[in-house]
Amino acid sequence: MPTAEGFYSFTENRYIYQYRDHLGNARISFAKNSEGVLEVTDTNNYYPFGLNHIEGMLSSSNFGGYYSYKYNGKELQETGMYDYGARFYMPDIGRWGVVDPKGAEFPGWSPYSYSLNNPIRFIDPDGMAPNDIVFINNRGVEVHRIKSDTQFKTYIQESTNASNNPAQSTAGWKSVPMPNIIQHRPQSNEDVSGATYQENDYQIAARTGYFNQAKNSGQLNLVTEGGNPIPTEATKGIPDLDPTLVKAVTIQESNAGTTGITDIMQANVPGDWSKMKSSYQLTKGEKTSETNSLYAGTRVLATKGFKGGVSVDSKTGKATYKFQGWAKAVEAYNGGGTAGYQKSVLQMQQESKKPKPSDY
């Protein structure tokens, strides 16, 4: 019987735990023996396309038992193929046994190829198509999408020379974390877990990913609320921004755009205009798209995180900048206009849940 961490074996009357890697491959199975001593019951190391190179292909498969669930967590058959549901996979040659049911969506690839010939980065959860992959360039434009009903991921440009045709090559693109599913908006007592609240998740993931990428590479340009530049040394010390926190802000500010508001972070509200916003590609009074709202809003949020952390030495005149944390940034983002704003946003972030296909 499968469990969250492995299996329960009724025949052995014990729990079997499994360590799985980032692709869902079962690497080590372990349990306590009758004397209560921990023992390793199965070990698997794989070539990239799934062939097991420990003691041969079928050494410890124990067909019909938990030992059979190996590469991508799929069940190994007596034939040496893996059962993915829609079709069977042959790890010894890295190919499917039959053509891709969704092959028309991948004109640049063989209908027998597995995971676009890149099993280190992609998996194909059900044998129908690889992960739902959305490629968004650094201008916030979706340039390619591979549709699937199983998993949802966002990719951003990792380098300036990233492939301009992700359908044929994913060189220079990297996966960034998707936001969690927010369950409840405390201030209005609303259920916000429905599919309509996830429509901006790809853009949130991309814009947050680009923010963190720019920060970590020393290319994030932030200013104070008065419009003065914040040194790179200070911005590089900011902790990575969580896309779920950004999503919580959009739900707090605009119900995630479900009411038709495109400025989902309310970054360009005319009555709240300040000099710093022109530094973040905003024009006062101009309608703001979802991607531009996220670009500017994440930077405004970071600027707010320096509130109370800027000091000037009275003797030397040198300014120092200390980021006060994302929780403080959230508190300052609202400016005190809404009671309980910070508590509401942080509660949404903390009570969020990992997304499932059914959430979309």
N, C-alpha and C positions, 0 to 999 in steps of 0.2 A: 504494500500500500504506500503510495507516494506521500511524503510530508514536505514541509517547506524547506527542510535541510537535507533531504535524502529519501530514505524509505524505512518502513517498518516491516521486518520479515517475520511472518507468522510461523514459518517453518523453523526459524532459529530463535523465535521469541525474543527479539532484541531490535533496537533501532540501529540502522546503518546510516551514518552521516557521510555526505559527499562534499568535497571541495570542488567547486566549479570555477573556471576562468571566465574572462569577460565575454566569451562567445557561447557560454553555456556548456562547454565541454566538461564532462566528468573526469577529473584528473586523479583524485584519490578518494577511495571509499574506506571508512574506518569505523570501528565499533569496539565495545568492551566484550571480552570473552567471558566464559563462565566464572572465571576467577576475578572478574572486575578489572582486568588489565587491558589497556588500550592496545588494539592491534589493527594493522592495515590489512584490509581484505581484498583490495584491488587497486592497481596503479595503472594509469594510462598516460602515455605521451604520444602526441600526434604529429604527423607531418602536416603542413598547412591545409591540405585538402582532406584530411581526416583519417588517413591510414595510420593505424596504431603500430608503432615500431618497438613496443615492449613485448618480447616473447612471441612475436608473430601476431597475425591478424585476429585469430579466433581463440587465443590461448585461455582466457578466463571469462568467456562470454556467458556460460551457464544459461543458455537460451531459455527465455521465459522468466528469468529472475532479474533482480535489480542490476546484476552485472551487465546485462544487455544494453543498458542505457548509457551511452558513451558520448560520441561526437555530437555536439550541439544538444546533448541531452536526448537524442533520438535512439530508438531501439534498433539494435543490430540484429539482422536476420541470419538464418542458417546459410543463406546464399552469399553472405558477405556484404549485402547491401543494407542501407539504413532506411527505415520507414519514416518519411516526412509527411505522410497523410495523402497529399495529392499525387505523389509519385515516389519511386524508390531511387536512392542515390548510391553510386558506386565510388567509394573513397579511394580505391586503388588506381582509378584513372581520372578521378575528379570530375565526373560527368554523371548526368541523370540517365536513367534507363529509357525515358521517353521524352518527347519534346515539351517545352514550356507551355502550359495552358494560357499564359499571358505573354507569349512570345511576341505578339504584335506590338507590345509596348516597348520592346527593346530591339529595334531594327538593326542596331549596330553590333548585336551579340548573337552568338550561336544559341539556338533554343535548347541545346544540351549543356551549356556551360553553367557552372555553379557559382552563385554570388558574384556575377560579373567578373569572374576570374580573379577575385580579390578576397579570399576567405579569411585573411587577417583582419579586414575591416568590416565585411558584411556577413550576415547570415541570411538564410532563406527559411523562415520559421515553419512554413507549411508546404513548401514545394511548389507554391504558386508564383511567388515573386520575392525578390529580396526585400529587406526592410523598406518601409515607406520612407523614401529619401527626398528631402526638399533642400535644394541648393539655393542659397540666397547670397548674392554678391555684396560687396562692401557699400553699395549704394542703397541696400535694402530691397533690391529687386530680385524676385524669384526667377531664376534662370533655367531651372529644370526640376521636374518632379517625377518620381517613380511611384505610382500608386499601389497601395496594398491595403488590405483590411486587417492587418495583424499587428504591425509595429509602426512607430512614428518617430522619425529622427530629423534633425536639422544639421546641415553642413554649411560652413562658412569658408571663405578664402583664407588659407593659412599664409599665402605668400602672394606677392604682386604678379608672379608669373604662373598663377594657378591656371589649370586647363580651362579654356573658354567653352568647352563642350563636355560637361560632366557625363553626358550620355555615353561617351566613348572613352573618357579617361577622367579619373578622379584625382589625378596628381595635383597637389597643392591645395586640396580641400580637407577639412577636418571636422569631425563631429563635435557638437557642443551640447551641453545638457538641456533637456527639455524641462519646462516648469512642471511642478506637480499640479494635481487637481485640487483646487480650493473647494472646500465643502460648504462653508456657511459664511455669510457676511453678517457679523455680529450687530452692527449698528442699525441695520434694517431688518434683521432676523429673516434673511432670505436664504433659500437653498440656491447656491451658485455652482453646483456640480454638473449641471446639464451641458450637453454638447455645444450649445451656442456660446458658452463661456470659454471654450477652448479654441475658438476660431483664430485668435491672434497668437496662439502658442508658438508657431514657427517663427514669427517675427520677433516675439519676445526672446526666444532662444537665440536667434541670430544677433539681435541688437545687444543683448547682454553678453554674448560671446565675443562680439567685436569690441565692446567696452573693455572686457577683461584682457583681450589680446593686446589692445592698444596700451592699456595700463602696464601690463607685464613686460612689454617691449620698450617702454619709456616714450611712447608716442601719444599718450593721452594728454590733451591740452585742456586744462581746467583753469577757470578764473574765479576770483572771489565774487561775492555779491556786488561789490563795487566795480567789478570789471578788471581787476588787477590779476596778472598771471600768477598761478600757483606753481612753484618750481617742480620739475620732474622728480626730484628726489623725494618730495612729499607725496606725489601722486602714486609713485611706484610702491609706497608702503601701504596703500589702501588694500584691505582684504578683498578677495574676489567677490563680485556682486552675484547674488543668488537669483536666478531667473524667477524662482517662485516668489521672492520678495517683490520683484518688479511686477509680476502678475497680480499680487495682492494689492499693490498700489493702484493698478489699473481698475481693479474691481471696486476699490474704495472710491476712486475719483470719478469713474464713468460707467460702473457696472460692466467693465471690460468691453465697452462699446456696443453692448447689446441694445441700447436705446437709440443707436444711430450716430453717436458721437465718435468722430474719427480722431480727435485729439485725446486719446485714451488715457494719457497721463496728465491731462489738463496742464500741459507745459506752456501753452501760449494763450492763457486767459488774459484779455486786455487789461482788466483791473488789477492784475498782479504783475505788470510788466516791470522789468528792471534791466539795467545796462548789461548784465551778464548774459541775458538771453540772446542778444544779438551775436554774441560770441559762439553760440550753439546753433547757428543757422536758422534762427527764427526771425520773423518779421512781424512786428506788432499788428494785430488785427487780421493777419493772413490766416486762411483756413489751413489746418495742419493735418497731414495724413497720419495713419497709424505708425508707419515706420519712422517718420520725422518726429512724431511725438515721443516715440521710444528713444530715438537718438538724443534728442534734447533733454527729455525727462530724466534719463539715467545720469546725464551730466549735471543737471540741476540738482538732482538728489545727492550726487557726490559733492557738489559745492556746498550744499547744506550741511554735509557731514563735517565740514571744517569750521562751522559756526561755533564760536567759543574756543577755537583751537589756534587762532592766529594772534600772535603777540609780537611786540616790537621792543627791542632793547633800547632803553632811553639814552644810553651812552653812545652806542654804535649806530643806532638806527636800523639795525638788521632785523628783518622779520623772520619769525619761525612759524612753521605751519604743521599742525598736528591734527590728523583725522580723528574725529571723536567716535567713530563707529557707525555702522549702518542703522542701528536702532535710533541713535540720536539724529541721524540724517532724516529718517522717516518722521520723527517728531518735528523737526524744523521745516520739512517739506510742506506741511500744511500751514505753517505760520501761526498756529494757535487758533485758527478760525473754526475748527470743528472739535468739540470736546470728545476726548477718547480716541482721537484719530490714530495715534501711535499704537495704542493697545489693540485696536481693531485690526490694523494691518499685520502686526506681529502675531496676533492670534490666528489669523488666516494662514500665515506662513507656517506656523507651528502645527496646526491641525490638518495641513494638506496631506494628500496621499499620492503615492506613486501612480502614474497613469496606467490604465489598461486599455486595450483596443475598444472595449465597449464605451469608454468615456468619450470617444470621438464619433 
